[in-house]
Amino acid sequence: MTVRQSPHVSVMAAAAQKAARRLLRDFTEVEQLQVSMKGPGDFVSQADLRAEQTLREELSRARPGYAFLMEESGASGGDNWSWRWIVDPLDGTTNFLHGIPHWAISIALEKRLADGTGELVAGIVYNPVNDEMFWGEKGAGSFVNGQRLRVSARREMKDALLATGIPFAAVAPQRRLAFARTLGTLMPQVAGIRRFGSAALDLAWVAAGRYDGFWELGLNSWDYAAGLILVREAGGFVTNPDGGLAVEGDLVAGNTHLHGRLREIVADGITAGRG
């Protein structure tokens, strides 16, 4: 059965596929890329910047007047936007620069509500190396290459495979300690914990049931916006560790059975990390 994408999702998918063509060419010549430092462990390459420019051009052409929030260039388009693209042109940059084939393009669409708050309504996460296009839209479900996604049905922590993001050199000591406490609690309880280096793909894989849960501390909205839609539309939950609305910072995702327990363990780890 062919799944019909909405016009918004089709626009995002087409933009991602165009940016991906150049990224794939650059990926084959990764050693020749010009790389500058944004900070310890946080690299930005010419490939990253070119991809962002391509995405801006394609999305602007298709939907003139929509605002942007982009990882490299920040916010643009005015404060009174009605619709806004949230874009990470290359999630997993460090993997990309080391020749590791696990990275993605992430695009989400946010709608401004009457009360002035924003609501995420659609998102795509595209893995060019495997040609997997994950997409989801509020009320329409989540899919990968036309196949419907559902979060896993595992009920026991002992059977769970989790994903996370490990703090790196620039992360504050308090956050590193919080992560270490959480990891120490979870390791004896679960089947495994993976750190693959792309939050967008981690969330897409939760939506696909490949992971049973995911947590990471200190995320930005472009890291998780598209993935949040995917998980929710696949039947899972995405919140902060206290169970509230997911906003920039700390994030916990999981299926209906395991999210609550994972969230409690992450919250306890954060508390312990404060000393």
SVG drawing of the C-alpha trace seen along z (x, -y; Angstrom):
<svg xmlns="http://www.w3.org/2000/svg" viewBox="-6 -40 48 50">
<polyline fill="none" stroke="black" stroke-width="0.4" points="0.0,0.0 1.4,-3.4 1.3,-5.9 0.4,-9.4 2.5,-12.2 1.1,-15.6 2.5,-18.5 4.5,-19.7 6.1,-16.3 6.8,-16.0 8.6,-19.4 10.7,-18.3 11.6,-15.0 12.5,-16.5 14.7,-19.1 16.5,-16.5 17.1,-14.3 18.7,-17.2 21.0,-18.1 21.9,-14.5 23.3,-14.1 26.1,-16.5 26.6,-15.2 27.1,-11.7 29.7,-13.0 31.5,-14.8 31.3,-11.7 33.3,-9.7 36.0,-12.4 35.8,-13.0 39.6,-13.3 39.7,-16.3 37.0,-18.3 37.9,-21.7 37.0,-21.5 36.8,-24.3 36.3,-24.0 33.2,-25.2 34.3,-23.7 35.7,-20.5 34.0,-17.6 31.6,-19.8 32.8,-20.2 31.4,-21.9 32.4,-21.1 32.0,-22.8 29.7,-19.9 27.5,-20.8 27.2,-24.4 26.5,-23.6 23.8,-21.2 22.2,-23.9 22.2,-26.4 20.7,-23.8 17.9,-23.1 17.2,-26.8 17.0,-27.4 14.7,-24.5 12.4,-25.0 12.2,-28.8 11.4,-28.2 8.6,-25.8 7.2,-27.8 8.1,-31.5 7.6,-33.3 8.2,-30.4 10.7,-31.1 13.8,-29.0 15.6,-27.7 18.8,-26.1 21.7,-24.6 24.5,-26.5 22.8,-29.9 20.3,-30.1 16.8,-31.8 15.7,-33.8 12.5,-35.0 11.0,-37.4 9.5,-36.9 5.9,-36.8 6.1,-33.6 3.1,-31.4 5.1,-28.4 8.8,-27.6 11.2,-25.0 13.6,-23.5 16.6,-22.1 19.7,-20.1 21.5,-19.7 23.8,-17.0 23.1,-15.3 26.0,-13.1 28.7,-15.4 31.5,-13.7 30.5,-10.4 30.5,-12.0 34.0,-13.5 35.4,-10.2 34.0,-8.2 31.3,-6.4 28.2,-5.9 25.6,-6.9 24.3,-10.4 21.1,-12.1 19.3,-15.2 16.5,-16.3 13.7,-18.7 10.7,-19.5 7.8,-21.9 6.4,-24.0 3.1,-25.8 2.4,-28.8 -0.8,-28.4 -3.3,-31.2 -1.7,-31.5 1.7,-32.2 3.3,-28.8 4.6,-26.5 3.4,-23.0 5.5,-20.5 3.3,-19.1 5.5,-17.2 9.1,-15.9 11.4,-13.8 14.7,-12.2 16.6,-11.0 19.6,-8.6 21.2,-9.0 23.7,-6.1 20.9,-3.6 18.3,-5.6 15.9,-5.4 13.4,-8.3 11.5,-8.4 8.6,-10.8 5.7,-11.5 2.8,-14.0 0.5,-14.8 -2.6,-12.6 -1.3,-10.7 1.2,-8.3 4.9,-7.6 6.5,-5.7 9.8,-4.7 9.9,-4.3 6.2,-3.8 6.1,-1.2 4.1,-2.1 6.1,-2.5 5.2,-1.3 7.2,-1.5 8.3,1.8 6.0,3.7 8.6,4.8 7.4,4.5 10.4,5.5 13.6,3.4 15.6,6.6 14.6,7.1 15.1,3.5 17.7,2.1 18.3,-1.6 20.1,-4.4 21.8,-7.5 24.2,-10.3 27.4,-10.3 28.6,-13.7 31.8,-14.9 34.6,-17.2 32.7,-20.5 29.8,-19.3 29.6,-20.6 30.9,-18.3 27.5,-18.2 25.9,-16.8 28.6,-14.3 28.0,-13.1 24.3,-12.9 24.8,-10.8 27.3,-8.5 24.8,-7.9 22.0,-7.1 24.2,-4.8 25.3,-3.0 21.7,-2.4 20.5,-1.2 23.4,1.1 22.5,4.0 18.8,3.7 18.7,3.8 19.7,5.9 22.0,3.3 22.8,-0.4 24.0,-1.9 25.7,-5.2 25.7,-5.6 26.1,-9.4 23.0,-10.8 20.0,-11.8 17.7,-12.2 18.4,-8.6 18.1,-7.3 14.6,-8.7 13.7,-7.5 14.8,-4.0 12.7,-4.2 9.8,-5.0 10.7,-1.9 10.9,0.3 14.6,1.0 15.3,-0.7 12.9,-0.5 13.9,-3.9 16.3,-6.8 17.6,-9.5 20.1,-12.4 20.9,-15.5 21.4,-18.9 19.8,-18.6 18.8,-21.5 15.5,-21.6 17.0,-20.9 18.4,-17.7 15.1,-16.1 12.2,-18.1 11.6,-15.7 12.3,-12.6 9.8,-13.7 7.0,-13.6 8.1,-10.2 8.0,-8.6 4.7,-10.2 3.0,-9.2 4.4,-5.7 2.7,-5.3 5.5,-6.3 6.2,-9.0 8.7,-11.9 9.0,-14.1 11.6,-15.7 12.8,-13.7 10.0,-15.1 7.3,-14.0 6.5,-17.4 6.6,-18.8 9.8,-18.1 11.7,-21.4 15.4,-22.2 17.5,-20.4 17.0,-16.9 14.9,-14.3 13.5,-10.8 11.7,-8.8 10.3,-5.3 7.4,-2.9 4.3,-3.0 5.5,-0.3 9.1,-1.5 9.0,-5.3 7.9,-5.9 10.6,-3.8 13.3,-5.2 12.2,-8.7 12.3,-8.1 15.9,-6.7 17.1,-9.6 15.4,-12.1 17.1,-10.4 20.5,-10.5 20.1,-14.3 19.3,-14.8 22.3,-12.7 24.5,-14.7 23.7,-17.9 25.5,-16.5"/>
</svg>
